[in-house]
Amino acid sequence: MPLPPEYTDAHNALISFRSVILNDLVGSRVKAGLDAGHDGMQKYKSIIDGLSVTPYMYGRVRELALTLKFKNMDVGVGEIRRIGSSWIGATTMYPTQPPYNVPQRSLPQVDQFLYTPITDTDFLEKTDTALLSSFVLAQADSDTFSDSAQAENAIYDYYEFVPQVKATGGRLLVGGLGAWSTYHHIKGERTVMRCRLFEKNTYTEHYYVANIYLDAIMQSDAGDRRVAPIIIELMHSASPPEITWSVCGTRIPFEYDFVWAYGLEPVRDYQNMGRIGGFSRIGESLASDPADPEVQDWRNTFDVDFHVNNPTMGVIDPPDGTTVKAEADSVVTVHAYPNAGYMVDHWVRNGAPIGTGDVVNVNIYRNTAITCYFRVA
């Protein structure tokens, strides 16, 4: 799929506009012998910095679009999923060429345009992933899990959920509550978010899953439709340590692992469903819809690095220092071959002990580092 022609037009238009600013403002100041001071240049750079060409992909209809952004605000497109791409600046000595009507000084390099168009792969496979990774966090008491936390304070550890799979189609709302009991057809793109954590001081792995819909359509049997900006289903493995779900900044208690919606206008009986922050509990769970089966659109892939603590004590397969690609929710098997007089003490995944023995199977849900620790037998 070639890049859309709008890139070239927008690229040239931005260069032309930037040239007008430079020629009419910066250039005229220098020609007039006025002080092209740092504060003045920063004002012009601030204007130009606020302009960027941003590629978009609409979450539901998969249409490519381009927008002019000013100060990180969309112009006439509303909230759609951003794929980040912008130009950057540097500093140089101004004025750049003699005759120098003012002393040269190092200033923001506002007369160069650096832009790398986003690739086809990014268009097709990386939509929303950065945005979605900030949607859901697991808030756990400190030292509940042995995995390295993405953020922590004196009381809590916070773990990110990582996008695994995107699928388009329908799901059925099971146990719909209140007025939503008749709106049990959910249509849109579902993103599976996963977080796998090892319990402290054990080799027991637990998983937490969030199924997220953005701009989902809720349809009743009668054909009535409502659009929910966010629908999220929260799930976990059997008997894991309790966490607090942090969904878009809203804390949802562990025992409330149900289906929640955000942004729906109030309807009758909604007060009986339960509300936390801007989220309304609308049902118990989601199930596959035989009349509208899902089709997988995308599956994430991750880097898996392999290491040993001391290469003189043994080797592993895949070898120490190598990196492989693994699909989301796949299992990677690693074999250890200790040298004479040594044995495997334990294995570690992303800071968490995960097992012992000469073979380990690791579930992959994010970029992962696996280390084999040998010791004297």
C-alpha positions, 0 to 999 in steps of 0.5 A: 500500500503506497503512502497517500499522495496527500503526504506530498501536498501537505509536506510542500504546503508546510514548507511553503508556510514555514518559508513565509514565516522565515522570510517575512519575520526572521529575515526582515528582522535581520535585514533591518539590523534588528536584534534577532534575539533568542526570545524572538526566535523562540516565538517563531519556533514555537509557532512552527513547532505547533505545526505537524503533519500527522497520519491517521487510521480510523479505528472502525472503518480503516480509512487513511486520513491526514490532518494538520495539527496545531499545538497537538490539537486536531483540526476538524477530525475529532478524537481518532487514533494517533500514530505519532510522527512529526518533524524535529528541530536543532540549533545552529549559528544565526545569521547563517551567512554574511554579511552579519548585521547582528552578532552570530549566536546559537539559536533554534534551527527553524529553517530546516524541515526534517520529516520521516513518513510513517511506514506501511507496517506502522499503519497496519500493525501499530494503530493505537498500541501506544495509546492503549498501553496507557488505558489499563494498569494493574495497581498491586500492593508493593511486593505482591509480584516479583516482576519489575513494575513499570511504576511504583511508590512506597505503597503500590506497584503499577503494571501496564497491560499490553495489546495482544490481538485485535479482532473485528466482529460481534460479541454478546453481552451476557447478563446485561443490567437495567436498560442495557439488558436488551442491548446485548449485541456489541459490534466493533474492534476488540483489543485484547490487553494482557498482563501476566505476573508471577506471585512473590516468592513462588513460581505461580503465574497469574494473568489479568485480561482486559478486552477493550472496544473503542467507539463500539456499537451496542445494538438491541434485538429490535435494531436500536443502536447506541455508541459507547466510546469505551466498553471494557471487560475485566477478567483474571485467572483463578484465585490470583492476588487481588489488584485494583484495576486502573482504567483511564484513571478510574479505580475499579475494585478487583471484585468488580470484574464485569463489563463496563462502559464509559460515556453512555448517556444515562438511561432508566434503571442505570442507578441499579447497575453500579457506577464508578467514576464515568464508568457504568456497569452494563453486564457480567461478561462477553461471549462470542456471537455465532451470527457475527464471528470475529476476524483477527485483524492484527497480532502483536509481536515482541522481542525475546532476549536470552541470557545466562549468568555465566557462560563458563557454566553452561549454554542455553538454546536459543543461545545466550545473547540472541533475540527472537521474535515471538507472537503475543500469547505464544509460548517460548521453550528454552533448554539449558545444558549445564557444563560438568560440575554445574546445574541450573539454579533458577530462571528469571523473566523480566526480573521475576523468578519463574522456575527451575530445571533444565527446561522452561516454558515462558508465556510471551505477552510483552518484550521479554528477557529470559535469563538462566542462572547456573550454579555449582552442582 
